[in-house]
């Protein structure tokens, strides 16, 4: 390695993998590709040393922003379209199953478990519109799936999630529901509104460097899980919301856009949304005979 050149440095680094310790085949595949693409990127843009140091400083500052309420690296991945790409690679749609989309940086584990039809609202806002969400969860054959655990969460009418707003109660607009014997779910919430993702700190720097805006359309987050089925992380978008065609994190899919209709007299909410999900069964390993 005494004669490192622009031409041979990539091969030298890849060739060093596993020289002084075991390496899995998957790690070798990932690291080899990472080195090749990083080196090709540096050559393509003729990266200068002050720019390399600036990138290191940027990543260090991003790390300092991370805490239990903000995961800056997920946010950066969202802005670059990386999370939505990885999600599509991980959850390829090959049939009737519902499409997934990004988890995002605002999910909280262990939301309160609520009965079917209950409200996630703990604090009201003057300009809120109440909404009744309901639908069915089925398998690819159209059969209802009971016992599906559904986590939901959204921003408040002020555009903030509760873990970013000290004036909202803990777990406001978050809840966990379970489908009944007919695969039916229902809950009450408020109409999600468009909001800007955090555009300060390193996320804001990246957005400004890209010349892009921080805005997201109104949406309700969902996670559906049940043993025997592939978990689904998704969002349901308000079909009349701004930014549907220009989402700052590129997560909108037409199949996830819903109509928020005026509620009928039988409901005690302003709006009514019906949205069904189809879950894909997990592949079962068959023992060789």
PyMOL commands that set and color helices and strands:
alter all, ss='L'
color gray80, all
select helices_A, chain A and resi 9-15+25-45+49-65+72-79+82-90+162-164+201-210+254-256
alter helices_A, ss='H'
color red, helices_A
select strands_A, chain A and resi 130-139+149-153+174-178+184-190+195-196+215-216+219-225+232-238+257-258+261-262+271-274+277-279
alter strands_A, ss='S'
color yellow, strands_A
deselect
rebuild
show_as cartoon
